[in-house]
Amino acid sequence: MTDNTAAKKKNPEKIAFLRSLPQGIKESLTKEEVNAFLDDAPWPESLYEKLQDFIEEAG
C-alpha cells in the first residue's frame, strides 16, 4: 500500500455522518470544510456554524 492510498482512507463513521445530513446542508459544504471534517483538521468557523445543530458539544 502506498502512502497516497493510506492517506485517502477516511473514517467510515464520519463519512456516514456526512451522508446522513440533510441535502441542503450537504450542498452548502465546501471541499475545504469536508476535508477538515474528515481529516481531523481544525474546523473553519463556517463548518461549525453549518453543523452545530447536528453535533453534541463535548464536556
C-alpha positions as CSV (number, residue, x, y, z in Angstrom):
1,M,0.0,0.0,0.0
2,T,1.4,3.4,-0.9
3,D,1.3,6.4,1.3
4,N,-1.1,8.1,-1.1
5,T,-3.5,5.2,-0.7
6,A,-3.3,5.2,3.1
7,A,-3.9,8.9,3.1
8,K,-7.1,8.5,1.1
9,K,-8.7,6.2,3.7
10,K,-11.3,8.0,5.7
11,N,-13.2,7.2,8.9
12,P,-16.4,5.4,7.8
13,E,-18.4,6.9,10.7
14,K,-17.5,10.4,9.6
15,I,-18.5,9.6,6.0
16,A,-21.8,8.1,7.3
17,F,-22.4,11.2,9.3
18,L,-21.9,13.5,6.3
19,R,-24.2,11.3,4.2
20,S,-26.9,11.5,6.8
21,L,-27.1,15.3,6.7
22,P,-30.0,17.0,5.0
23,Q,-29.4,17.7,1.3
24,G,-29.3,21.4,1.8
25,I,-26.5,21.2,4.4
26,K,-24.5,18.8,2.3
27,E,-24.8,21.1,-0.7
28,S,-23.6,24.1,1.4
29,L,-20.4,22.4,2.5
30,T,-17.2,23.4,0.7
31,K,-14.5,21.0,-0.3
32,E,-12.3,22.5,2.4
33,E,-14.9,22.1,5.1
34,V,-15.5,18.4,4.2
35,N,-11.7,17.8,4.2
36,A,-11.3,19.5,7.6
37,F,-14.1,17.3,9.0
38,L,-12.8,14.0,7.5
39,D,-9.1,14.7,8.3
40,D,-9.5,15.9,11.9
41,A,-8.1,19.3,10.9
42,P,-9.1,22.5,12.7
43,W,-12.6,23.4,11.6
44,P,-13.3,26.7,10.0
45,E,-16.0,28.7,11.8
46,S,-18.3,28.3,8.8
47,L,-18.2,24.5,9.2
48,Y,-19.1,24.7,12.9
49,E,-22.0,27.1,12.1
50,K,-23.4,24.7,9.5
51,L,-23.1,21.6,11.7
52,Q,-23.9,23.0,15.1
53,D,-27.4,21.6,15.1
54,F,-26.2,18.1,14.3
55,I,-23.3,17.7,16.7
56,E,-23.1,17.4,20.5
57,E,-20.6,19.5,22.5
58,A,-18.1,17.5,24.5
59,G,-17.9,18.4,28.1
